[in-house]
């Protein structure tokens, strides 16, 4: 017994120690909770009890032109909406619709026959059931019909006599009931967001606590003080596209947010996006504002909207006039880009299309296609071709040759547009000699040319040409600050005659913005600048004044042409000669000391809509800058399909030249100090 007693005492002592240890742990845990981790637990409690919710999309930042003229602003929009409560019955919703309909003005012209029949089924379910035969109910039990089939049968069998039970006022209730139940069951339904009166807004705001799902809010929509001018480049805003929903959710957006969908609005979404109002949820029916919504940052663009208006006007005027001329059957569009050579800023960019409507012509904005609609440019690119000759040693500055048709065996002769005779590199540019470029290309390709004999070339010559053209922005992305841009078209065949075609701009095709970057590179002494529309970013302000400057866009040099300075200067001399004594004389009108290059090319189009090119056309282009000694602007004008060369009609429109002349004149009238 003594031994057993000792064992029991030992066990009790051990048990005591265990209890002491547990008690110590409990005290230590309490000490941690009360003293060491007090703030952590307080924060967790606050996180669990204080629910933060966010309001609607905040107003977006404003968009201005370079002179701080407002291009895109926000306008408050009053909205009345309905969100179905859980467990609300059909009859309760009908009663609710009757209750509020007298406080709303609704356009019942949008109520269709099916909407009215569905309302009849909801109001008179027993009468609607009688439209179904006993046999059809049995088929439903046997699963030969579905509930949807039964509902459709009810709708189909409701007669005009049945519907005569509804008065005009009740038809408004029916339309309201339809608005309350369209789309997903428990999603927010917009009842009215246009022409909401103060009385309507006040009624729903003041009575939302007992209107069971009806409420009001203020949202925002874009307004454009200059109407449609430049609107296509400003872009659209709207709901998040379904295919991008996850991407936006990962960035902290809600699926109901309004975002930029295209062009400037999309490109600068991060800057323009507003900051939503923040609320603390107190109960299911009460929230408290803790942080007001803030408008997004304001951005200033490089464009001059008054210049833009003039460019649009001149293109429209000349397009419509040209369509009334002979032999312009396929002419439909023209693009113009004006840049500032020192910075790469775009001062104006326009694309206009003309279409016949009834008996007259109307023009439409297609400006975004300036980045995606390539054209065979013709002789405007001969500056880049000439540089290939200089860089490779195929020609020397001032070198003379004879302009004579080139004839390769089994191919038609390849000539200049007119007989020029003996000429050097400057005259070759001024008179747009094709033959001068052909002879350069053959030398670059290591060809041994003899009249009407086969010709073999080193195909690497294509790479030599393209690598030089790339440095000017021809055949590569310009990196303009817009979300969509095309590379143009690059031919795959390396046939001997196509190399000659390439050298005169008759093979690869380029977009208007690529050609603009090309001429701007020449004007800026070989610096390829990123063309850009953004000029400044400003903080939002609480007034109508623009906020403080946050960031200014600097000129971004993408590359510098690899060549000798004397070669580039020689090309610039050639471009001056084009405008003084050559084929471009007077194309830039009264512009001071202009330089530039004209171009005519053979193009091909699909005229019957079968996806296959079937008709040859002639296209025109012009690129230029002024003043040549200190360029302040560059201008690019491309006019595809101005002529059908197969008609036998000798008339050719001068629309492209007229547009270039009038816009250049207008530019220096508006900015005489340039």
Buried (B, 14 or more C-beta within 10 A) or exposed (E): EEEEEEEEEEEEEEEEEEEEEEEEEEEEEEEEEEEEBEEEEEEEEEEEEEEEEBBBBBBBBBBBBBEEBBBBBBEEEBBBBBEBEEEEEEEEBBEBBBBBBEBBEBEBEEBEEEBBBBBBBBBBEEBBEEBBEEEBEEBBEEEEBEEEBBBEBBBEEBEEEBBEEBEEEBBBBBBBBBBBBEEEEEEBBBBBBEEBEEEBBEBBBEBBEEBBBBBBBBBBBBEBEBEEBBBBBBBBBEEBEEEEEEEBEEEEBEEEBBBBBBBBBBBBBEBBBBBBBBBBBEEEEEBEEEBEBBBBBBBBBBBBBBBBBBBBBBBBBBBBBBBEBEBBBBBBBBBBBBBBBBBBBBBBBBBBBBEEEEEEBEBBBBBBBBBBBBBBBBBBBBBBBBBBBBBBEBBEBEBEBEBBBBBBEEBEEBBBEEEBEEBBBBBBBBBBBBBBBBBBBBBBBEBEBEEEEEBEBBEEBBEBBBEBBBBBBBBBBBBBBBBEBBBBBBBEEBEBBBBBBBBBBBBBBBBBBBBBBBBBBBBBBBBBBBBBBBBBBBBBEEEEEBBEEEEEBEBBEBBEBEBEEEBBEBBBBBBBBBBBEBBBBEBBBEBBBBBBBBBBBEBBBEBEEEEEEEBBBBBBBBBBBBBBEEBBBBBBBBBBBBBBEEEEEEEBBBBBBBBBBBBBBBBBEEEEEB
